[in-house]
């Protein structure tokens, strides 16, 4: 069965080119000309992937991703962005995006990222989650797996799906040094096409939610040149 992709891109020429590229690779594509139209189209079918241009009229890619995650939608989201600054990528990841491609990009890169996201999404149900209770402690925070939240005292922060998975992996391996590749494989899947910068950005965001002082983390410690060590695992 063909994977169904919802594409939102306001530039008509780029949109037509992307539709042709994706359909030639065997995908079924529904195209929207802006973010608002994408939000209207999304409930009409069961999409396997959402491909969003960041800068669109009426509703940006950020707005669409934020709204989908607020609805509890876990469908993979891939951003297309012409922006190169790291902060823009961090914003997208914080909103719950799974990956991004920076324009201009090659056709093969785009198709590889799409395929990798779809493989991870389809295989996620087959991989067993760490044997953790519904709520567990990580650092100074209590993690609620059912609510996707991290609480420190009276402060509660929402966790993205990736942040929760990272928290689970760290908590299940207290005291162990986990390489960046091992973390990418555990959280993103072995077919992940991106770089370790994505992992580092997610760790930075998770630290803000589970550390008393994120600037001097004590629960998730960086092991330079290798990866991270969890010094505050589940208990």
Buried (B, 14 or more C-beta within 10 A) or exposed (E): EEBBBBBBBBEEEBBEEBBEBBEEBEBBBBBBBBBBBBBEBBEEEEBBBBBBBBBBEBBBBBBBBBBBBEEEBBBBBBBBBEBEEEEBBBBBBBBBBBBBBBEEEEEEEBBBBBBBBBBBBEEBEEEEEBEBEEBBBBBBBBBBBEBBBBBBEEEBBBBBBBBBBBBBBBBBBBEBEBBBBBBBEBBBBEBBBBEBEBBBBBBBBBBBBBBEEBEEBEBBEEEEEEBBBBBBBBE
